[in-house]
């Protein structure tokens, strides 16, 4: 179970990275710097939120790792969708 959750997270991370690079390529230098700052903060949030979720739902139990990975995946998919909306917005200008 945990392995499959980690594999799904890894795929979501690859999709996020691809979309991040696409967005980055459409931004000027100033906006790229803001994107980097925002992404670093978001990654810290994602990881902390996932750890909290795992702790609340299964502290120390065998499912904790799986729940952390699933929460990270959920947040990563949402972030990828945010980036896609930004790309569409830029294209529509």
C-alpha positions, -999 to 999 in steps of 0.1 A, spaced: 0 0 0 27 25 10 48 17 -20 19 23 -44 12 56 -26 48 67 -30 48 57 -67 17 78 -73 33 107 -55 65 104 -76 43 105 -108 25 136 -94 58 152 -87 71 145 -122 39 162 -136 43 191 -113 80 196 -123 71 195 -160 43 220 -156 65 242 -134 91 243 -161 65 252 -187 52 281 -165 88 292 -157 95 295 -195 66 319 -199 77 343 -172 101 372 -171 131 372 -147 112 391 -120 82 368 -121 105 337 -122 120 348 -89 86 352 -74 76 318 -86 107 303 -71 100 319 -37 64 308 -38 72 273 -48 98 269 -20 72 281 5 45 258 -10 68 228 -7 74 235 29 37 238 35 29 206 15 54 186 35 43 200 69 7 196 61 12 160 50 31 152 82 3 167 103 -23 147 84 -3 114 89 2 122 126 -35 130 132 -48 100 113 -23 73 123 5 85 146 32 59 146 10 33 129 19 13 99 -4 35 77 12 68 86 37 68 58 10 59 33 -12 87 45 16 112 43 23 102 7 -13 103 -2 -17 138 12 14 151 -6 0 136 -38 -33 153 -33 -17 187 -27 8 182 -56 -20 175 -81 -38 206 -69 -6 227 -73 -1 213 -108 -37 224 -117 -29 259 -103 2 261 -126 -19 250 -156 -44 278 -149 -16 303 -147 -2 291 -180 -37 294 -196 -41 329 -181 -8 340 -196 -17 326 -230 -50 345 -229 -34 379 -224 
